[in-house]
Amino acid sequence: MSKVVSALNHTKAHGFVKVEETGVHGMITVRGDLASKEMAAALKAAIGADVPDVRQIVHADGGAVAWMSPDELLVMTAYDQANDTVAKLTEALGSVHALVANVSDARAVFRLSGENAREVLAKVAPVDLSTEAFGAGSFRRSRIAQVAAAFWCNEDNSFELVCFRSVAQYVFDVLKVSAEEGGEVGFL
Amino acid sequence: MLILECPYCGVHAEETELHAEGEAHLKRFGPGSSDDDFETYMFMRENPKGVHFERWRHSNGCGKFFHAARCTMTLEVFGTYSAQTLEPPKDIKDKISAKRPGWSWGNFS
């Protein structure tokens, strides 16, 4: 099998916040009844996480699970664990009406780190990113400038962002400009 | 700017995160219906000055369709509600009646 390369191969930009593409990640779309006990058991078995609350992300030893919509979750693992995790989830969900799909290669992931990381996002997404409204564990699907993206806040106040691989360069350029020195807003 | 609360994910989404999907509560007349019924279903739309019911989609978000009741003249939003319904829920109707007594829209009032 050929070597796996992420969309921008770890490209970085340094402004008042560091923007970096973080390489390949395992990502699995899971759709089904999020309130069912089968779903809770499947997530526990696959990565050891609970079902996240609305617009939240839950981290566990085996990865993370994010709330995407009332019937959709995004399960994140290491890239080389994705297929195993799909198999575990599929088996655990059994005959329940559900969908499990490995979408790792369809996505790109960015990290924004630095004291004012939330400012960089707040400039390009129509989301209330104040510390009270969007703290650690918050997850949001929205848009970055003109394209769809989802992002969440980590414990260390860094942000991670997922978008489609096909728009990775666009998203990187938008974030890079938003993070340029001199572009601090100082409001959040 | 128009801000609608998505009833599925609870986000107060502004217009750019949403997509307008036309009139709410359309009843489809498909194959086998009369020409008049089909024409009405296909082409005839409410175009009120005042209370209006619309379908919206949280396209840059959870992706779900929902309904919104709002005023086309003042842009006041009376409320949003689930798309899995054939008519506006009572609490939305009551809210509109309190603010626009005697309103009517399509078959609703």
HADDOCK unambig.tbl for C-alpha pairs under 7 A between the chains (distance, minus, plus):
assign (segid A and resid 54 and name CA) (segid B and resid 9 and name CA) 6.59 0.50 0.50
assign (segid A and resid 68 and name CA) (segid B and resid 62 and name CA) 6.14 0.50 0.50
assign (segid A and resid 69 and name CA) (segid B and resid 9 and name CA) 6.82 0.50 0.50
assign (segid A and resid 69 and name CA) (segid B and resid 62 and name CA) 4.54 0.50 0.50
assign (segid A and resid 70 and name CA) (segid B and resid 8 and name CA) 6.54 0.50 0.50
assign (segid A and resid 141 and name CA) (segid B and resid 60 and name CA) 6.82 0.50 0.50
assign (segid A and resid 141 and name CA) (segid B and resid 61 and name CA) 4.76 0.50 0.50
assign (segid A and resid 141 and name CA) (segid B and resid 62 and name CA) 6.78 0.50 0.50
assign (segid A and resid 142 and name CA) (segid B and resid 17 and name CA) 6.69 0.50 0.50
assign (segid A and resid 142 and name CA) (segid B and resid 60 and name CA) 4.91 0.50 0.50
assign (segid A and resid 142 and name CA) (segid B and resid 61 and name CA) 4.92 0.50 0.50
assign (segid A and resid 143 and name CA) (segid B and resid 60 and name CA) 5.80 0.50 0.50
assign (segid A and resid 148 and name CA) (segid B and resid 60 and name CA) 5.77 0.50 0.50
